[in-house]
Amino acid sequence: MFPPSAPRGTPVAIGLGSNLGDRLGSLEFGARHLETLVSDLRISSVYDSEPVGIVEQPRFLNACCTGRCVLAAPDLLARLKAIERDAGRSPHEPRFGPRVLDLDILLYGREIVDTETLTVPHPRLDRRAFALVPLSEIAADWVHPGRGVTIGALSREVGREGVTRTAWTLDPGGRTR
């Protein structure tokens, strides 16, 4: 789908999630801020999904976006963490626990990154319907660099159980129903 890099930046795929407070408002907040970091921004529909990991918590709203980013992957991660903090997320929350806003780099071009602070492709992307279903809506032909198969194929492989498309769509400028 995307070349490894281009003058306008590296293709990126970012997952958005929220299960605390105004979940849709938090996704909108994230989308507005992503628009300042990512050009050619495309955003999936919003999906309602069951929590994974710690299951005794509220349901999530999830979406994915794609576009191009001129930041290096570690710099993009730092900016995403800053957006999460600005949305009200505490850096001391338990891993996989409830959160106001979660922004994850799912894919960064065709690159494979494995450092102490960042792993791309996202290490659980190929098993997470809540990320694959919305991502396949906007990037079904993108080939997962670690698996060598398309996002659409991975989405079909994991299925849609626990993930339901809502009537909401995200527009960085506001919500539409």
C-alpha positions in Angstrom: 0.0 0.0 0.0 2.7 2.5 1.0 6.3 2.7 0.0 8.8 2.5 2.8 9.3 6.2 2.9 8.5 9.3 0.8 9.4 13.0 0.8 6.2 13.7 2.7 7.2 11.3 5.5 6.9 7.7 6.5 3.5 5.9 6.3 2.2 5.3 9.8 -0.7 3.5 11.4 -1.8 4.5 14.8 -4.5 3.0 17.1 -6.7 5.1 19.3 -8.6 3.7 22.3 -10.5 5.0 25.4 -12.6 3.4 28.1 -12.8 6.1 30.8 -14.9 9.3 30.9 -16.1 10.8 27.6 -14.7 8.0 25.5 -15.7 9.6 22.2 -14.5 13.0 23.3 -11.1 11.5 24.2 -10.8 9.9 20.7 -11.7 13.2 19.1 -9.1 14.9 21.3 -6.5 12.4 20.0 -7.6 12.8 16.4 -7.3 16.6 16.6 -3.8 16.3 17.9 -2.8 13.6 15.5 -3.8 15.9 12.7 -0.8 18.1 13.7 1.6 15.2 13.5 0.3 13.1 10.6 -0.4 14.4 7.1 -2.9 12.7 4.7 -4.8 11.6 7.8 -7.4 8.9 7.3 -9.5 7.7 10.2 -11.5 4.6 10.5 -15.0 4.3 11.9 -15.3 4.1 15.7 -15.7 0.6 17.2 -17.0 -0.6 20.5 -14.9 -3.4 21.9 -14.4 -5.7 24.9 -11.4 -5.1 27.1 -8.4 -7.4 26.6 -6.0 -8.4 29.4 -7.7 -7.0 32.4 -11.3 -7.8 31.5 -12.9 -6.3 34.6 -13.1 -2.8 33.2 -15.4 -0.7 31.0 -15.7 -1.4 27.3 -13.5 0.5 24.9 -14.1 2.8 21.9 -11.4 2.2 19.3 -10.4 3.6 16.0 -7.3 3.6 13.8 -5.7 6.2 11.5 -3.2 6.2 8.8 -1.1 8.9 7.2 2.4 10.1 6.8 4.8 11.4 9.5 8.1 13.1 9.2 9.1 12.2 12.8 11.3 9.2 13.5 9.4 6.4 15.3 10.9 7.2 18.8 10.0 10.9 18.4 6.5 10.0 17.3 6.1 7.8 20.3 7.2 10.6 22.6 4.6 13.0 21.0 1.8 10.3 21.4 2.6 9.9 25.1 2.5 13.7 25.5 -1.0 13.8 23.8 -2.1 11.0 26.2 -0.9 13.0 29.2 -2.6 16.1 27.9 -5.9 14.1 27.6 -5.6 13.2 31.3 -3.9 9.9 31.2 -1.6 9.2 34.2 1.7 7.6 33.4 1.2 5.5 36.5 -1.8 3.6 35.3 -1.6 -0.2 35.3 -0.6 -1.7 32.0 -3.7 -2.9 30.1 -5.9 -1.2 32.7 -8.6 1.5 32.1 -7.4 4.7 30.4 -8.7 8.0 29.2 -6.7 7.8 25.9 -4.4 5.2 24.5 -2.4 6.0 21.3 -0.2 3.2 19.9 2.1 3.1 16.8 0.8 0.0 15.1 2.9 0.2 11.9 5.7 2.5 10.8 6.3 2.0 7.1 7.8 -1.4 6.5 10.1 -0.9 9.4 10.6 -3.4 12.2 11.7 -1.6 15.4 12.6 -3.4 18.6 14.0 -1.3 21.4 13.5 -1.1 25.1 10.8 1.5 24.7 9.3 0.8 21.3 8.3 -2.3 19.3 6.9 -1.8 15.8 4.9 -3.5 14.4 2.9 -3.4 17.6 3.8 -6.7 19.2 0.2 -7.9 19.6 -1.3 -6.3 16.5 -1.7 -9.5 14.6 -3.9 -11.0 17.5 -6.0 -7.9 18.4 -9.4 -7.6 16.6 -10.0 -4.2 18.2 -7.0 -2.9 16.2 -7.2 -5.1 13.1 -10.9 -4.5 12.3 -10.7 -0.7 12.2 -7.3 -0.7 10.6 -8.4 -3.1 7.8 -11.2 -0.6 7.0 -8.7 2.0 5.9 -5.5 -0.1 5.2 -6.6 -3.6 4.3 -3.8 -4.0 1.7 -0.9 -2.8 4.0 1.4 -5.8 4.5 2.4 -6.5 8.1 6.3 -6.4 7.9 6.8 -9.1 10.5 4.1 -11.5 9.2 4.3 -10.8 5.4 0.5 -10.9 5.1 -2.0 -8.0 4.6 -3.9 -6.3 7.5 -7.1 -7.5 5.8 -6.0 -11.1 5.9 -5.0 -10.8 9.6 -8.3 -9.2 10.4 -10.2 -12.0 8.8 -8.0 -14.5 10.6 -8.8 -13.1 14.1 -12.4 -12.4 13.3 -14.7 -9.7 14.7 -15.8 -11.2 18.0 -16.2 -8.6 20.7 -15.8 -5.7 18.2 -18.8 -3.8 16.9 -18.8 -0.9 14.5 -20.7 2.1 15.9 -22.5 4.9 14.0 -19.8 7.4 15.0 -17.0 8.6 12.8 -14.1 10.8 13.9 -13.4 14.1 12.3 -10.5 16.0 13.9 -12.8 19.0 13.8 -15.8 17.4 15.6 -18.0 14.4 15.9 -20.5 13.2 13.3 -23.3 10.7 13.9 
